[in-house]
Amino acid sequence: MYSIPNPPFIRELLPSMPAGKKTWLTVRNDDIYSFRWGNAAYAREYVRNIPGPDKIAGFYMGSDGYIPGREFLSRQPENPRQLVISKQWYSYLLWGRLSYDPDLPDALFQKIVANRFPETDGKKLLTAWSEASEVFPLITRFFWGDIDLRWFPEACISHPRRHRGFFTVRHFIEGETMPGSGVMNIIDWRKAQTTTGTTPLQIADQLEQHAKRALGTLPAAAKTDGKELQATRNDIEAMAAPGRILRRKNPWSCGLGAI
């Protein structure tokens, strides 16, 4: 769900579907359980890329191994703890409204966010939110795992017994990219005489741009310590952080995200 706004996996199935028959899509959120994701442009494009009503009756979204009940991560929890659907209200709002009308403009969502957080600049907050929310999809296109058992980007891990556990720099170097995404993995890119898609360095540049715009806009957008606003700010910073590129003069002192 949070990998690319035009996933290719259903394309080969559509021609084999009987005429006059429709199916429901399972849209798998195996990606973001903890953070308050929010990018209207991504959700809008995703909805527009769902096959037409001649084949698709609709879609339902959700995860396989995670139950969105009450949140369990807050260090200052509500009593009782907040429902996940309330914590991630903006994400659910985007998918719900844009599924019915993908032509809803960004101006509407700016008004909604400004109304939710009247104490801050809603437009700037939304810009930072949208930019930070591009980071995980970009990373997942570059380092592919089709379900959370193989790739859970919020923690850089996979199942410790059934897959590889925590992913190291070597895993990223040797990893595969998302099928059909047009992104080259590191090994193929190093061997190639000519580039045939988006290169690892281009992915790194895009990550850096999104992170810079998110973190550069956010301080001006959120100046108060309101509990929900501060939690939203923290999530924006956390989602942007993996996109930061650390450029070092010493080529031997490099790590994940370093060039």
KEVEX-603307 format. One record per residue (C-alpha): residue number from 1; residue in one letter; x, y, z. Coordinates in pm, whole numbers. Example, Ala and Ser with C-alpha at 12.3 -4.5 7.8 and 13.67 -1.06 7.14 Angstrom:
<papa><num>1</num><residu>A</residu><u>1230</u><v>-450</v><w>780</w></papa>
<papa><num>2</num><residu>S</residu><u>1367</u><v>-106</v><w>714</w></papa>
END
This chain:
<papa><num>1</num><residu>M</residu><u>0</u><v>0</v><w>0</w></papa>
<papa><num>2</num><residu>Y</residu><u>279</u><v>241</v><w>90</w></papa>
<papa><num>3</num><residu>S</residu><u>527</u><v>135</v><w>-176</w></papa>
<papa><num>4</num><residu>I</residu><u>420</u><v>287</v><w>-507</w></papa>
<papa><num>5</num><residu>P</residu><u>96</u><v>455</v><w>-616</w></papa>
<papa><num>6</num><residu>N</residu><u>56</u><v>230</v><w>-922</w></papa>
<papa><num>7</num><residu>P</residu><u>134</u><v>-125</v><w>-802</w></papa>
<papa><num>8</num><residu>P</residu><u>166</u><v>-360</v><w>-1101</w></papa>
<papa><num>9</num><residu>F</residu><u>67</u><v>-692</v><w>-946</w></papa>
<papa><num>10</num><residu>I</residu><u>-294</u><v>-712</v><w>-1065</w></papa>
<papa><num>11</num><residu>R</residu><u>-222</u><v>-633</v><w>-1429</w></papa>
<papa><num>12</num><residu>E</residu><u>-161</u><v>-991</v><w>-1546</w></papa>
<papa><num>13</num><residu>L</residu><u>-477</u><v>-1110</v><w>-1369</w></papa>
<papa><num>14</num><residu>L</residu><u>-722</u><v>-866</v><w>-1524</w></papa>
<papa><num>15</num><residu>P</residu><u>-732</u><v>-1017</v><w>-1878</w></papa>
<papa><num>16</num><residu>S</residu><u>-818</u><v>-1359</v><w>-1734</w></papa>
<papa><num>17</num><residu>M</residu><u>-1122</u><v>-1238</v><w>-1540</w></papa>
<papa><num>18</num><residu>P</residu><u>-1456</u><v>-1354</v><w>-1689</w></papa>
<papa><num>19</num><residu>A</residu><u>-1655</u><v>-1091</v><w>-1873</w></papa>
<papa><num>20</num><residu>G</residu><u>-1913</u><v>-924</v><w>-1653</w></papa>
<papa><num>21</num><residu>K</residu><u>-1744</u><v>-1037</v><w>-1331</w></papa>
<papa><num>22</num><residu>K</residu><u>-1589</u><v>-803</v><w>-1077</w></papa>
<papa><num>23</num><residu>T</residu><u>-1356</u><v>-853</v><w>-785</w></papa>
<papa><num>24</num><residu>W</residu><u>-1271</u><v>-672</v><w>-465</w></papa>
<papa><num>25</num><residu>L</residu><u>-914</u><v>-565</v><w>-406</w></papa>
<papa><num>26</num><residu>T</residu><u>-726</u><v>-635</v><w>-87</w></papa>
<papa><num>27</num><residu>V</residu><u>-510</u><v>-330</v><w>-30</w></papa>
<papa><num>28</num><residu>R</residu><u>-241</u><v>-445</v><w>210</w></papa>
<papa><num>29</num><residu>N</residu><u>-107</u><v>-203</v><w>468</w></papa>
<papa><num>30</num><residu>D</residu><u>187</u><v>-414</v><w>579</w></papa>
<papa><num>31</num><residu>D</residu><u>397</u><v>-103</v><w>606</w></papa>
<papa><num>32</num><residu>I</residu><u>292</u><v>167</v><w>852</w></papa>
<papa><num>33</num><residu>Y</residu><u>138</u><v>75</v><w>1185</w></papa>
<papa><num>34</num><residu>S</residu><u>289</u><v>327</v><w>1425</w></papa>
<papa><num>35</num><residu>F</residu><u>329</u><v>665</v><w>1259</w></papa>
<papa><num>36</num><residu>R</residu><u>73</u><v>920</v><w>1147</w></papa>
<papa><num>37</num><residu>W</residu><u>122</u><v>896</v><w>769</w></papa>
<papa><num>38</num><residu>G</residu><u>-43</u><v>1161</v><w>553</w></papa>
<papa><num>39</num><residu>N</residu><u>4</u><v>1245</v><w>183</w></papa>
<papa><num>40</num><residu>A</residu><u>-304</u><v>1340</v><w>-20</w></papa>
<papa><num>41</num><residu>A</residu><u>-119</u><v>1335</v><w>-356</w></papa>
<papa><num>42</num><residu>Y</residu><u>0</u><v>978</v><w>-303</w></papa>
<papa><num>43</num><residu>A</residu><u>-342</u><v>851</v><w>-191</w></papa>
<papa><num>44</num><residu>R</residu><u>-514</u><v>1033</v><w>-478</w></papa>
<papa><num>45</num><residu>E</residu><u>-281</u><v>881</v><w>-739</w></papa>
<papa><num>46</num><residu>Y</residu><u>-317</u><v>536</v><w>-582</w></papa>
<papa><num>47</num><residu>V</residu><u>-696</u><v>551</v><w>-603</w></papa>
<papa><num>48</num><residu>R</residu><u>-685</u><v>675</v><w>-962</w></papa>
<papa><num>49</num><residu>N</residu><u>-464</u><v>380</v><w>-1059</w></papa>
<papa><num>50</num><residu>I</residu><u>-711</u><v>122</v><w>-930</w></papa>
<papa><num>51</num><residu>P</residu><u>-859</u><v>-61</v><w>-1234</w></papa>
<papa><num>52</num><residu>G</residu><u>-1197</u><v>61</v><w>-1354</w></papa>
<papa><num>53</num><residu>P</residu><u>-1549</u><v>-41</v><w>-1249</w></papa>
<papa><num>54</num><residu>D</residu><u>-1571</u><v>-299</v><w>-1527</w></papa>
<papa><num>55</num><residu>K</residu><u>-1327</u><v>-514</v><w>-1325</w></papa>
<papa><num>56</num><residu>I</residu><u>-1322</u><v>-381</v><w>-969</w></papa>
<papa><num>57</num><residu>A</residu><u>-1621</u><v>-357</v><w>-736</w></papa>
<papa><num>58</num><residu>G</residu><u>-1419</u><v>-175</v><w>-469</w></papa>
<papa><num>59</num><residu>F</residu><u>-1140</u><v>-232</v><w>-222</w></papa>
<papa><num>60</num><residu>Y</residu><u>-1083</u><v>-289</v><w>145</w></papa>
<papa><num>61</num><residu>M</residu><u>-763</u><v>-197</v><w>324</w></papa>
<papa><num>62</num><residu>G</residu><u>-585</u><v>-331</v><w>626</w></papa>
<papa><num>63</num><residu>S</residu><u>-297</u><v>-538</v><w>757</w></papa>
<papa><num>64</num><residu>D</residu><u>-238</u><v>-909</v><w>798</w></papa>
<papa><num>65</num><residu>G</residu><u>-53</u><v>-938</v><w>1127</w></papa>
<papa><num>66</num><residu>Y</residu><u>-155</u><v>-619</v><w>1305</w></papa>
<papa><num>67</num><residu>I</residu><u>-489</u><v>-533</v><w>1464</w></papa>
<papa><num>68</num><residu>P</residu><u>-567</u><v>-159</v><w>1469</w></papa>
<papa><num>69</num><residu>G</residu><u>-728</u><v>-154</v><w>1811</w></papa>
<papa><num>70</num><residu>R</residu><u>-584</u><v>75</v><w>2077</w></papa>
<papa><num>71</num><residu>E</residu><u>-241</u><v>227</v><w>2038</w></papa>
<papa><num>72</num><residu>F</residu><u>25</u><v>86</v><w>2270</w></papa>
<papa><num>73</num><residu>L</residu><u>333</u><v>301</v><w>2204</w></papa>
<papa><num>74</num><residu>S</residu><u>256</u><v>637</v><w>2362</w></papa>
<papa><num>75</num><residu>R</residu><u>462</u><v>734</v><w>2666</w></papa>
<papa><num>76</num><residu>Q</residu><u>182</u><v>968</v><w>2770</w></papa>
<papa><num>77</num><residu>P</residu><u>-122</u><v>757</v><w>2683</w></papa>
<papa><num>78</num><residu>E</residu><u>-486</u><v>849</v><w>2710</w></papa>
<papa><num>79</num><residu>N</residu><u>-696</u><v>655</v><w>2961</w></papa>
<papa><num>80</num><residu>P</residu><u>-826</u><v>438</v><w>2806</w></papa>
<papa><num>81</num><residu>R</residu><u>-563</u><v>433</v><w>2535</w></papa>
<papa><num>82</num><residu>Q</residu><u>-648</u><v>607</v><w>2210</w></papa>
<papa><num>83</num><residu>L</residu><u>-792</u><v>405</v><w>1923</w></papa>
<papa><num>84</num><residu>V</residu><u>-554</u><v>369</v><w>1629</w></papa>
<papa><num>85</num><residu>I</residu><u>-823</u><v>502</v><w>1396</w></papa>
<papa><num>86</num><residu>S</residu><u>-830</u><v>818</v><w>1608</w></papa>
<papa><num>87</num><residu>K</residu><u>-453</u><v>845</v><w>1630</w></papa>
<papa><num>88</num><residu>Q</residu><u>-416</u><v>807</v><w>1253</w></papa>
<papa><num>89</num><residu>W</residu><u>-727</u><v>1011</v><w>1178</w></papa>
<papa><num>90</num><residu>Y</residu><u>-575</u><v>1201</v><w>887</w></papa>
<papa><num>91</num><residu>S</residu><u>-457</u><v>888</v><w>705</w></papa>
<papa><num>92</num><residu>Y</residu><u>-798</u><v>722</v><w>734</w></papa>
<papa><num>93</num><residu>L</residu><u>-965</u><v>1047</v><w>630</w></papa>
<papa><num>94</num><residu>L</residu><u>-753</u><v>1069</v><w>314</w></papa>
<papa><num>95</num><residu>W</residu><u>-819</u><v>713</v><w>203</w></papa>
<papa><num>96</num><residu>G</residu><u>-1188</u><v>734</v><w>282</w></papa>
<papa><num>97</num><residu>R</residu><u>-1265</u><v>1064</v><w>112</w></papa>
<papa><num>98</num><residu>L</residu><u>-1038</u><v>1023</v><w>-188</w></papa>
<papa><num>99</num><residu>S</residu><u>-1176</u><v>675</v><w>-254</w></papa>
<papa><num>100</num><residu>Y</residu><u>-1515</u><v>832</v><w>-311</w></papa>
<papa><num>101</num><residu>D</residu><u>-1384</u><v>1140</v><w>-492</w></papa>
<papa><num>102</num><residu>P</residu><u>-1017</u><v>1148</v><w>-597</w></papa>
<papa><num>103</num><residu>D</residu><u>-1068</u><v>1497</v><w>-740</w></papa>
<papa><num>104</num><residu>L</residu><u>-1094</u><v>1655</v><w>-394</w></papa>
<papa><num>105</num><residu>P</residu><u>-831</u><v>1934</v><w>-394</w></papa>
<papa><num>106</num><residu>D</residu><u>-539</u><v>1979</v><w>-158</w></papa>
<papa><num>107</num><residu>A</residu><u>-699</u><v>2305</v><w>-42</w></papa>
<papa><num>108</num><residu>L</residu><u>-972</u><v>2104</v><w>131</w></papa>
<papa><num>109</num><residu>F</residu><u>-720</u><v>1903</v><w>330</w></papa>
<papa><num>110</num><residu>Q</residu><u>-531</u><v>2220</v><w>420</w></papa>
<papa><num>111</num><residu>K</residu><u>-854</u><v>2357</v><w>572</w></papa>
<papa><num>112</num><residu>I</residu><u>-915</u><v>2032</v><w>760</w></papa>
<papa><num>113</num><residu>V</residu><u>-566</u><v>2027</v><w>910</w></papa>
<papa><num>114</num><residu>A</residu><u>-582</u><v>2400</v><w>992</w></papa>
<papa><num>115</num><residu>N</residu><u>-913</u><v>2340</v><w>1169</w></papa>
<papa><num>116</num><residu>R</residu><u>-768</u><v>2047</v><w>1363</w></papa>
<papa><num>117</num><residu>F</residu><u>-464</u><v>2249</v><w>1469</w></papa>
<papa><num>118</num><residu>P</residu><u>-575</u><v>2613</v><w>1475</w></papa>
<papa><num>119</num><residu>E</residu><u>-272</u><v>2707</v><w>1683</w></papa>
<papa><num>120</num><residu>T</residu><u>-30</u><v>2649</v><w>1395</w></papa>
<papa><num>121</num><residu>D</residu><u>17</u><v>2715</v><w>1023</w></papa>
<papa><num>122</num><residu>G</residu><u>-190</u><v>2435</v><w>870</w></papa>
<papa><num>123</num><residu>K</residu><u>-50</u><v>2479</v><w>519</w></papa>
<papa><num>124</num><residu>K</residu><u>312</u><v>2449</v><w>632</w></papa>
<papa><num>125</num><residu>L</residu><u>232</u><v>2159</v><w>863</w></papa>
<papa><num>126</num><residu>L</residu><u>62</u><v>1978</v><w>575</w></papa>
<papa><num>127</num><residu>T</residu><u>361</u><v>2041</v><w>347</w></papa>
<papa><num>128</num><residu>A</residu><u>598</u><v>1888</v><w>603</w></papa>
<papa><num>129</num><residu>W</residu><u>358</u><v>1599</v><w>662</w></papa>
<papa><num>130</num><residu>S</residu><u>327</u><v>1521</v><w>292</w></papa>
<papa><num>131</num><residu>E</residu><u>702</u><v>1538</v><w>228</w></papa>
<papa><num>132</num><residu>A</residu><u>787</u><v>1311</v><w>522</w></papa>
<papa><num>133</num><residu>S</residu><u>524</u><v>1061</v><w>408</w></papa>
<papa><num>134</num><residu>E</residu><u>710</u><v>1009</v><w>80</w></papa>
<papa><num>135</num><residu>V</residu><u>1015</u><v>859</v><w>251</w></papa>
<papa><num>136</num><residu>F</residu><u>886</u><v>510</v><w>340</w></papa>
<papa><num>137</num><residu>P</residu><u>736</u><v>444</v><w>-6</w></papa>
<papa><num>138</num><residu>L</residu><u>1064</u><v>540</v><w>-171</w></papa>
<papa><num>139</num><residu>I</residu><u>1269</u><v>316</v><w>58</w></papa>
<papa><num>140</num><residu>T</residu><u>1029</u><v>25</v><w>3</w></papa>
<papa><num>141</num><residu>R</residu><u>1058</u><v>61</v><w>-375</w></papa>
<papa><num>142</num><residu>F</residu><u>1433</u><v>37</v><w>-335</w></papa>
<papa><num>143</num><residu>F</residu><u>1442</u><v>-240</v><w>-73</w></papa>
<papa><num>144</num><residu>W</residu><u>1155</u><v>-475</v><w>-143</w></papa>
<papa><num>145</num><residu>G</residu><u>964</u><v>-705</v><w>86</w></papa>
<papa><num>146</num><residu>D</residu><u>608</u><v>-784</v><w>-14</w></papa>
<papa><num>147</num><residu>I</residu><u>470</u><v>-834</v><w>340</w></papa>
<papa><num>148</num><residu>D</residu><u>568</u><v>-719</v><w>688</w></papa>
<papa><num>149</num><residu>L</residu><u>721</u><v>-1059</v><w>765</w></papa>
<papa><num>150</num><residu>R</residu><u>994</u><v>-972</v><w>511</w></papa>
<papa><num>151</num><residu>W</residu><u>1008</u><v>-594</v><w>543</w></papa>
<papa><num>152</num><residu>F</residu><u>870</u><v>-366</v><w>813</w></papa>
<papa><num>153</num><residu>P</residu><u>1011</u><v>-20</v><w>732</w></papa>
<papa><num>154</num><residu>E</residu><u>914</u><v>150</v><w>1059</w></papa>
<papa><num>155</num><residu>A</residu><u>1171</u><v>-65</v><w>1241</w></papa>
<papa><num>156</num><residu>C</residu><u>1404</u><v>-175</v><w>955</w></papa>
<papa><num>157</num><residu>I</residu><u>1334</u><v>-538</v><w>1043</w></papa>
<papa><num>158</num><residu>S</residu><u>1182</u><v>-862</v><w>920</w></papa>
<papa><num>159</num><residu>H</residu><u>1072</u><v>-1169</v><w>1114</w></papa>
<papa><num>160</num><residu>P</residu><u>1378</u><v>-1273</v><w>1322</w></papa>
<papa><num>161</num><residu>R</residu><u>1321</u><v>-1649</v><w>1275</w></papa>
<papa><num>162</num><residu>R</residu><u>1136</u><v>-1679</v><w>946</w></papa>
<papa><num>163</num><residu>H</residu><u>1340</u><v>-1418</v><w>760</w></papa>
<papa><num>164</num><residu>R</residu><u>1644</u><v>-1203</v><w>844</w></papa>
<papa><num>165</num><residu>G</residu><u>1567</u><v>-998</v><w>1153</w></papa>
<papa><num>166</num><residu>F</residu><u>1726</u><v>-652</v><w>1162</w></papa>
<papa><num>167</num><residu>F</residu><u>1851</u><v>-535</v><w>823</w></papa>
<papa><num>168</num><residu>T</residu><u>2211</u><v>-420</v><w>799</w></papa>
<papa><num>169</num><residu>V</residu><u>2387</u><v>-209</v><w>536</w></papa>
<papa><num>170</num><residu>R</residu><u>2497</u><v>-528</v><w>359</w></papa>
<papa><num>171</num><residu>H</residu><u>2134</u><v>-638</v><w>324</w></papa>
<papa><num>172</num><residu>F</residu><u>2052</u><v>-310</v><w>151</w></papa>
<papa><num>173</num><residu>I</residu><u>2351</u><v>-346</v><w>-81</w></papa>
<papa><num>174</num><residu>E</residu><u>2252</u><v>-700</v><w>-179</w></papa>
<papa><num>175</num><residu>G</residu><u>1875</u><v>-643</v><w>-175</w></papa>
<papa><num>176</num><residu>E</residu><u>1622</u><v>-647</v><w>-459</w></papa>
<papa><num>177</num><residu>T</residu><u>1401</u><v>-359</v><w>-563</w></papa>
<papa><num>178</num><residu>M</residu><u>1023</u><v>-361</v><w>-607</w></papa>
<papa><num>179</num><residu>P</residu><u>921</u><v>-561</v><w>-919</w></papa>
<papa><num>180</num><residu>G</residu><u>776</u><v>-334</v><w>-1186</w></papa>
<papa><num>181</num><residu>S</residu><u>891</u><v>-14</v><w>-1013</w></papa>
<papa><num>182</num><residu>G</residu><u>1169</u><v>69</v><w>-1259</w></papa>
<papa><num>183</num><residu>V</residu><u>1421</u><v>105</v><w>-975</w></papa>
<papa><num>184</num><residu>M</residu><u>1766</u><v>-52</v><w>-1013</w></papa>
<papa><num>185</num><residu>N</residu><u>1927</u><v>-235</v><w>-724</w></papa>
<papa><num>186</num><residu>I</residu><u>2283</u><v>-155</v><w>-625</w></papa>
<papa><num>187</num><residu>I</residu><u>2449</u><v>-466</v><w>-771</w></papa>
<papa><num>188</num><residu>D</residu><u>2276</u><v>-440</v><w>-1110</w></papa>
<papa><num>189</num><residu>W</residu><u>2348</u><v>-68</v><w>-1123</w></papa>
<papa><num>190</num><residu>R</residu><u>2720</u><v>-123</v><w>-1057</w></papa>
<papa><num>191</num><residu>K</residu><u>2739</u><v>-388</v><w>-1329</w></papa>
<papa><num>192</num><residu>A</residu><u>2535</u><v>-199</v><w>-1589</w></papa>
<papa><num>193</num><residu>Q</residu><u>2698</u><v>-27</v><w>-1883</w></papa>
<papa><num>194</num><residu>T</residu><u>2394</u><v>200</v><w>-1917</w></papa>
<papa><num>195</num><residu>T</residu><u>2119</u><v>280</v><w>-1669</w></papa>
<papa><num>196</num><residu>T</residu><u>1777</u><v>137</v><w>-1747</w></papa>
<papa><num>197</num><residu>G</residu><u>1573</u><v>292</v><w>-1466</w></papa>
<papa><num>198</num><residu>T</residu><u>1594</u><v>494</v><w>-1149</w></papa>
<papa><num>199</num><residu>T</residu><u>1940</u><v>447</v><w>-997</w></papa>
<papa><num>200</num><residu>P</residu><u>2026</u><v>406</v><w>-627</w></papa>
<papa><num>201</num><residu>L</residu><u>2185</u><v>753</v><w>-627</w></papa>
<papa><num>202</num><residu>Q</residu><u>1868</u><v>904</v><w>-770</w></papa>
<papa><num>203</num><residu>I</residu><u>1666</u><v>734</v><w>-496</w></papa>
<papa><num>204</num><residu>A</residu><u>1912</u><v>876</v><w>-240</w></papa>
<papa><num>205</num><residu>D</residu><u>1871</u><v>1225</v><w>-386</w></papa>
<papa><num>206</num><residu>Q</residu><u>1492</u><v>1200</v><w>-376</w></papa>
<papa><num>207</num><residu>L</residu><u>1501</u><v>1080</v><w>-16</w></papa>
<papa><num>208</num><residu>E</residu><u>1724</u><v>1369</v><w>81</w></papa>
<papa><num>209</num><residu>Q</residu><u>1499</u><v>1623</v><w>-92</w></papa>
<papa><num>210</num><residu>H</residu><u>1184</u><v>1497</v><w>81</w></papa>
<papa><num>211</num><residu>A</residu><u>1355</u><v>1485</v><w>421</w></papa>
<papa><num>212</num><residu>K</residu><u>1501</u><v>1835</v><w>383</w></papa>
<papa><num>213</num><residu>R</residu><u>1170</u><v>1985</v><w>278</w></papa>
<papa><num>214</num><residu>A</residu><u>987</u><v>1810</v><w>561</w></papa>
<papa><num>215</num><residu>L</residu><u>1231</u><v>1904</v><w>834</w></papa>
<papa><num>216</num><residu>G</residu><u>1290</u><v>2250</v><w>691</w></papa>
<papa><num>217</num><residu>T</residu><u>920</u><v>2337</v><w>685</w></papa>
<papa><num>218</num><residu>L</residu><u>819</u><v>2175</v><w>1012</w></papa>
<papa><num>219</num><residu>P</residu><u>976</u><v>2416</v><w>1266</w></papa>
<papa><num>220</num><residu>A</residu><u>777</u><v>2707</v><w>1126</w></papa>
<papa><num>221</num><residu>A</residu><u>462</u><v>2499</v><w>1114</w></papa>
<papa><num>222</num><residu>A</residu><u>440</u><v>2373</v><w>1470</w></papa>
<papa><num>223</num><residu>K</residu><u>542</u><v>2616</v><w>1744</w></papa>
<papa><num>224</num><residu>T</residu><u>328</u><v>2499</v><w>2033</w></papa>
<papa><num>225</num><residu>D</residu><u>332</u><v>2204</v><w>2267</w></papa>
<papa><num>226</num><residu>G</residu><u>-26</u><v>2085</v><w>2223</w></papa>
<papa><num>227</num><residu>K</residu><u>-25</u><v>1711</v><w>2289</w></papa>
<papa><num>228</num><residu>E</residu><u>-164</u><v>1589</v><w>1957</w></papa>
<papa><num>229</num><residu>L</residu><u>21</u><v>1851</v><w>1757</w></papa>
<papa><num>230</num><residu>Q</residu><u>349</u><v>1760</v><w>1926</w></papa>
<papa><num>231</num><residu>A</residu><u>287</u><v>1389</v><w>1866</w></papa>
<papa><num>232</num><residu>T</residu><u>216</u><v>1464</v><w>1499</w></papa>
<papa><num>233</num><residu>R</residu><u>532</u><v>1669</v><w>1476</w></papa>
<papa><num>234</num><residu>N</residu><u>732</u><v>1386</v><w>1632</w></papa>
<papa><num>235</num><residu>D</residu><u>594</u><v>1140</v><w>1377</w></papa>
<papa><num>236</num><residu>I</residu><u>677</u><v>1373</v><w>1087</w></papa>
<papa><num>237</num><residu>E</residu><u>1034</u><v>1402</v><w>1215</w></papa>
<papa><num>238</num><residu>A</residu><u>1058</u><v>1025</v><w>1261</w></papa>
<papa><num>239</num><residu>M</residu><u>931</u><v>949</v><w>909</w></papa>
<papa><num>240</num><residu>A</residu><u>1165</u><v>1205</v><w>756</w></papa>
<papa><num>241</num><residu>A</residu><u>1474</u><v>1088</v><w>947</w></papa>
<papa><num>242</num><residu>P</residu><u>1548</u><v>774</v><w>737</w></papa>
<papa><num>243</num><residu>G</residu><u>1563</u><v>997</v><w>429</w></papa>
<papa><num>244</num><residu>R</residu><u>1848</u><v>1209</v><w>558</w></papa>
<papa><num>245</num><residu>I</residu><u>2169</u><v>1149</v><w>363</w></papa>
<papa><num>246</num><residu>L</residu><u>2494</u><v>1180</v><w>556</w></papa>
<papa><num>247</num><residu>R</residu><u>2772</u><v>1276</v><w>318</w></papa>
<papa><num>248</num><residu>R</residu><u>3116</u><v>1199</v><w>457</w></papa>
<papa><num>249</num><residu>K</residu><u>3461</u><v>1284</v><w>330</w></papa>
<papa><num>250</num><residu>N</residu><u>3605</u><v>957</v><w>460</w></papa>
<papa><num>251</num><residu>P</residu><u>3473</u><v>684</v><w>222</w></papa>
<papa><num>252</num><residu>W</residu><u>3543</u><v>414</v><w>482</w></papa>
<papa><num>253</num><residu>S</residu><u>3320</u><v>565</v><w>751</w></papa>
<papa><num>254</num><residu>C</residu><u>2984</u><v>508</v><w>592</w></papa>
<papa><num>255</num><residu>G</residu><u>2659</u><v>365</v><w>714</w></papa>
<papa><num>256</num><residu>L</residu><u>2300</u><v>322</v><w>607</w></papa>
<papa><num>257</num><residu>G</residu><u>2194</u><v>634</v><w>421</w></papa>
<papa><num>258</num><residu>A</residu><u>2555</u><v>752</v><w>389</w></papa>
<papa><num>259</num><residu>I</residu><u>2740</u><v>829</v><w>68</w></papa>
END
